[in-house]
Amino acid sequence: MLEKIQSLGHNTIYIIAGLGRAMMMLLSAIVQVPNPKKGWPLLMNQLFSVGVLSLLIIIVSGTFIGMVIALQGYTILVGYGAEASLGPMVALSIIRELGPVVTALLFAGRAGSALTAEIGLMKATEQLSSLEMMAVDPLRRVIAPRFWAGLISMPLLSAIFAAVAILGGHLVGVDWLGVDSGTYWSVMQAEVDWSNDVLNGVIKSVVFAFVITWIAVYKGYDCVPTSEGISRATTATVVQSSLIVLGLDFILTALMFTN
Amino acid sequence: MVSKKIELLVGLFVAIGIAAILMLALKVANAGIAGNGETYQLYAKFDNIGGLKVRSPIKVGGVVVGRVENIKLDQEDYMPIVTLEIYSNYDNFSEATSVSILTAGLLGEQYLGLDPGFLDEELDIGVLQPGDFIEDTKPALVLEELIGQFLFSQDSED
């Protein structure tokens, strides 16, 4: 009994200490005087590997998810003679939910895991310590550009996902199943609200980007510097950020879309 | 050092992302037309607003000329007051304008239909000014009341 209480206390302290280290790492990485001359090229390289290289998977999955929703929605809506509502159905489900969430899950798998593995290997091969030896702050040189790159590129990826998915829905709904193109767009424009739907979707993706990139860089920076430790940290990044994204999504939806 | 190719690709990525946000704003949400533009307000008091909602369209002959901005209940006589937000380029409605609550299709959304009356100086019918009340209002048709009236008239015929 006493042992169980002790292990509970041990775990609690372990979790809180981890949160504290993550917070300290984030603060000391991003709270600093910016140095554009040195920081800009680093950020560019990270934007390339985090953002540009994720484009393909985002565009492909966005197209197919839009097409699937249009197909599924059409078969249900046509039973009520309401296939004119296909446009808002596709647009609202993509902009409010699927765009930010699916992008976040793909981003965690595609970019988050890569960030953790890269930083973890830097730690295991003592590159981070060497940087410190040369009086270069690894938080500033390694962590900060990766964090900002993730925070910038994920909302953009999410917007691209949503746009491509709505075009995919247009492809299936209008070009294949024969919903009128004007109806598809005009009913969508009447139903979708700029601040209520689009802006809230962007806010969601910014929140997810913050959480995922934070977890990814922290897990890499904090990993046990062995091959096993890196593999665990990479798994933990994907699993934890996916779970947190799904949980946060419910909270954000409850805050944003209930009256 | 960053190679030119990487800079080019990153620039392209950011440009596509911004284009996607613009497309969502303009093509999907139509923010440029619905949200902005000068408007003025009119009021109308109804017996019953049925399923009218805030942001429901206001139409003249099918053309959207504004949106419902607010719906509240008059505390004195317990009748709903609807605030109409009309685009400023339609500022020449006469005081004889009537407004009715209509339904788009059998099960569709409800909207406000304006029926612009005529201007007549001899009869002293002028232009509606911002903040005026539209006097001539027709309430929403409530299906249950219609059925009730129908049954009642059936009874009286027997």
Interface residues (C-beta under 8 A of the other chain):
Chain A: P41 M44 N45 L47 F48 G51 V52 L55 A91 I95 S153 P155 L156 L157 A159 I160 A162 A163 V164 I166 W185 M188 Q189 A190 V192 D193 W194 S195 D197 V198 G201 V202
Chain B: M1 V2 I6 E7 L9 V10 L12 F13 V14 I16 G17 I18 A19 A20 I21 M23 L24 A25 K27 V28 A29 N30 A31 A34 G35 R55 P57
